[in-house]
């Protein structure tokens, strides 16, 4: 059975996480991804940790792609790219705005070659605005979006181990944009330009936080709001063995069962009163420290409330729910490594056209011959491009 995106050809110009993760997901669900690198390669290829000379960070987001090398600064390289555009469906551009314009490869030029092309530009700040050409990484974008300032304890902001701006604000919104544009193209026959900003995407994820600001009429405070530790019923508690458990008893029925179980029925009617939260949190912390994480998990195992242990990654990889959903895949003997590498599984399960995990990662320029021959170049021309360092 065909994969959902089979038949869709994507030119991947990304070098870092937002574009690469976007096209990795598209590849998992059947799209043909042609990763276009300069002759030195995506810099992530050299990013630690390395196993057998292979960057595992690169491997995580560049499997099941084809790699060609192409110098887009040279006119011959630009002509090759234009010929590739003519037979492709999607371009994912991870450069700063203006880079492709400088090379004469912006959307206005390419849509004249292929009116059905969908051009998705994903970067920190988008194609317009005073910061459009300013460099930034995830930590900078989350800082400007207000996310970093609200993450952490009352005393200090904390950094997220997940690149929220890059992955959610950039990659996932790029996927959504591409799929919507493909659907629109089915009706109109025309492609379009998709302008995806990591900052825009990050701000859009603040919906509940904006509701707090709007509803309370004051700015949310780090470590003191519903989702950041300010309420007893939605919090993380330490256990006697220096582990942690999480409680998400927003609904009264869950809170009632929790309070009855820990012997605090008097807390049931004052569930969401802001003024009593500090004292309740202090008391519940003392109670939760009286038993181990495993003991609390057993106590609440059949209670039907929103309660879970805070797990380490190795514990996550062995959890029955994760195993059932095949969400962490261990690859043994990778480059003769003495420990497995771990890949994320498929996050979307289809009943009729599932995706697939491919473990093959392209070497730099591995598919030069195949890709260029497919668009009409002869072996002699390809060898000339090699001699001239175009590819």
Secondary structure, DSSP 4 states (H G I P E B T S, - for coil): ---TTTT-EEEE---SHHHHHHHHHHHHTT-EEEEEE-TT--GGGGPSPEETTEEHHHHHHSBT-EEEE--TTSHHHHHHHHHHHHT-SEEEE-SPTTHHHHTT-SHHHHHHH-TT-EEEEEESS-SSSTTTT----HHHHHHHHTSGGGSB-SS-B---SS-HIIIIIIIIHHHHHHHHHHHHHHHHS---EEEEEHHHHHHHTTHHHHHHHHHHSS---TTSSGGGT-BTTEEEEE-TTS-EEEEE--SHHHHHHHHHHTT-GGGGGGTT-GGGHHHHHHHHHHHHTTS-HHHHHHHTTTS-SSEEE---HHHHHH-HHHHHHT-EEEETTGGG-SS-EEEE--SS--SSS-------BPPTTTTHHHHHHHTT--HHHHHHHHHTT--
